[in-house]
Amino acid sequence: MQSDARHQKHRLATIVGLFPLIIFLALLLYVGVNAPNFMTIVNLKLVMTQSLTVVLSVIGLSAVVMAGGDDVVSGGIDLSIPATAVLCAGIVAVMTSAGQSVLIAAGGALMASMLVGVVNAVLVTRLRMAPLLATLAMFVAVVGITNVITERKRLNLEAPSIAALRDEIAFGIPLGILLVTILSLLAWHLLHHSKWGLNLQAAGGSRDAAEISGIRVDRLVAQSYLLAAFMGFVAGFFTLARANGYSPGAQDNLMLEMVLATFLGAAFSPRRIVTVWGAILGAVLVAAISIGLKTIGVNVFWTDLIKGTLIVVVVALSAVSQRVQ
């Protein structure tokens, strides 16, 4: 009887965990029916290109969630990644506008991003702040710093090295897509097949068990925040390439899509946990939905409302699935 009850609970948890994916596939089907050109090669290429900044962001967020656990409230999360990306984009735009080379500007942006990662790590591992509150506070602070640096102005950027991320083709593949694919493969190996990544997952799965086995959990958590900040740094360059410069306010939409894609990606995992590949597939799906809704003429404000609602649904169903299990 107990075995049957456990089996039924597991089946129910699986069904609940799949609901977010079902909802997204239904949305894609609706878009595909109402936008006949949606499934063309050109549009699919656009979807891949538009998803790049989100893909880079979810890699960073996945590392933090793996280290701290996938409970949205008490587990690992880093909401400051989009703000870090926009900060780095702003620093590069301002410094290059002042006559500095892209390389020197990139160095300044990297130092700023690492500082954000260090502060997040200290707040969470030393001061024991809840990651949700700590990184949300950092998001607001970093956006404020960015507004001071850029004076909240649109800054055009005409750097061939950054434009190449958008325009160049390598081996028949857009350079930006190729580079992000390589980074994704490296992240997949690091987080799922290296000793460090396995320790990271052990820390997030059960902190007490990990500490008993000799794993230094706080160090791993701190390192995950540094990795997340670095991915924000890289995402900053793709933000610049996509907008052909710095545009204020890009962090808000990026945060929505990052959170949605990461937790939607758990539906691709047999154990309904956050994984790198699941989060990346989630990022592509979210980009497809965004472009699809725009294609059929849905107002951008309604699109944001839909994304916000989907975040609530995805996170709520994830919590229900875990509780059932």
Residue pairs with C-beta under 8 A, 6 or more apart in sequence:
9 324
9 325
10 325
12 324
13 272
13 321
13 322
13 324
13 325
14 272
14 321
16 317
16 320
16 321
16 324
17 266
17 267
17 272
17 317
17 318
17 321
18 267
19 313
19 317
20 263
20 264
20 267
20 310
20 313
20 314
20 317
20 318
21 264
21 267
21 268
23 310
23 313
24 264
24 285
24 289
24 310
27 289
27 292
28 285
28 288
28 289
28 292
31 38
31 288
31 289
31 292
31 293
31 295
31 296
32 38
32 39
32 292
34 296
35 292
35 295
35 296
37 43
37 295
38 292
38 295
43 291
43 295
45 174
46 291
47 284
47 287
47 288
47 291
48 174
48 177
48 284
48 287
49 166
49 174
49 176
49 177
49 242
50 242
50 287
50 290
50 291
51 283
51 284
51 286
51 287
51 288
52 176
52 177
52 180
52 238
52 242
53 85
53 235
53 238
53 239
53 242
53 254
54 254
54 257
54 258
54 261
54 283
54 286
54 287
55 180
55 184
55 280
55 283
55 284
56 85
56 180
56 183
56 231
56 232
56 234
56 235
56 238
57 81
57 82
57 85
57 231
57 232
57 235
57 254
57 257
57 258
57 283
58 258
58 261
58 262
58 265
58 279
58 280
58 282
58 283
59 183
59 184
59 187
59 231
59 276
59 279
59 280
60 78
60 81
60 227
60 228
60 229
60 230
60 231
60 232
61 77
61 78
61 81
61 228
61 258
61 259
61 262
61 279
62 187
62 191
62 262
62 265
62 274
62 275
62 276
62 279
63 187
63 191
63 200
63 224
63 227
63 228
63 231
64 76
64 77
64 78
64 131
64 221
64 224
64 225
64 227
64 228
65 75
65 76
65 77
65 204
65 262
65 274
66 76
66 191
66 197
66 200
66 201
66 204
66 224
66 274
67 76
67 200
67 203
67 204
67 217
67 220
67 221
67 223
67 224
68 75
68 76
68 77
68 124
68 131
68 203
68 204
68 221
68 224
69 75
69 76
69 204
69 205
69 207
70 76
70 204
70 263
70 266
70 273
70 274
70 318
71 322
72 132
72 263
72 315
72 318
72 319
73 130
73 132
74 130
75 131
75 204
76 131
76 204
76 221
76 224
77 131
77 132
77 135
78 120
78 131
78 135
78 225
78 228
79 132
79 135
79 136
79 138
79 139
79 255
79 259
80 116
80 120
80 135
80 136
80 138
80 139
80 142
80 229
80 232
81 228
81 229
81 231
81 232
81 235
81 255
81 258
82 139
82 232
82 235
82 250
82 251
82 252
82 254
82 255
82 258
83 116
83 138
83 139
83 140
83 142
83 143
83 146
83 232
83 251
83 255
84 112
84 113
84 116
84 117
84 142
84 229
84 232
84 233
84 235
84 236
85 232
85 233
85 235
85 236
85 239
85 250
85 251
85 254
86 142
86 143
86 146
86 236
86 239
86 246
86 248
86 250
86 251
86 254
87 109
87 112
87 113
87 116
87 142
87 143
87 145
87 146
87 149
87 232
87 236
88 109
88 110
88 112
88 113
88 232
88 233
88 235
88 236
88 237
89 109
89 236
89 237
89 239
89 240
89 246
89 250
90 146
90 149
90 150
90 155
90 246
91 105
91 108
91 109
91 112
91 149
92 102
92 105
92 106
92 108
92 109
92 157
92 162
92 236
92 237
92 240
92 246
93 150
93 155
93 157
93 240
93 245
93 246
94 149
94 150
94 155
94 246
95 104
95 105
95 108
96 102
96 105
96 157
96 159
97 155
97 157
102 159
102 161
102 162
106 237
109 233
109 236
110 230
110 233
113 229
113 230
113 232
113 233
113 236
114 226
114 229
114 230
114 233
116 138
116 142
116 229
116 232
117 225
117 226
117 227
117 228
117 229
117 230
118 225
118 226
119 138
120 134
120 135
120 138
120 225
120 228
120 229
121 221
121 222
121 223
121 225
121 226
122 222
123 129
123 134
123 137
123 138
124 131
124 134
124 221
124 222
124 225
125 218
125 221
125 222
127 134
139 251
139 255
143 251
146 248
147 248
150 246
150 248
152 248
153 248
154 245
154 246
154 247
154 248
155 245
155 246
156 244
156 245
157 240
157 244
157 245
157 246
162 237
162 240
162 241
163 241
163 244
164 175
164 241
165 175
165 176
165 179
165 237
165 238
165 241
166 174
166 176
166 241
166 242
166 244
167 175
168 174
168 175
169 175
170 178
171 178
176 238
176 241
180 238
183 234
184 276
184 280
187 276
188 276
188 277
189 197
190 196
190 197
191 197
191 200
191 201
191 276
192 198
192 201
192 275
192 276
196 220
196 223
199 210
199 215
199 220
200 220
200 224
202 209
202 210
202 213
202 215
203 210
203 215
203 217
203 220
203 221
207 217
210 217
211 217
235 254
239 246
239 250
239 254
240 246
243 250
253 304
256 304
256 307
256 308
256 311
257 283
257 286
257 287
257 290
257 307
258 283
259 311
260 282
260 286
260 307
260 310
260 311
260 314
261 279
261 282
261 283
261 285
261 286
262 274
262 279
262 282
263 274
263 282
263 311
263 314
263 315
263 318
264 282
264 285
264 286
264 310
264 314
265 274
265 275
265 277
265 278
265 279
265 280
265 281
265 282
265 283
266 272
266 273
266 274
266 275
266 278
266 318
267 278
267 282
268 275
268 277
268 278
268 281
268 282
269 275
269 278
272 318
272 321
272 322
286 307
289 306
290 303
290 307
293 302
293 303
293 306
294 300
294 303
298 306
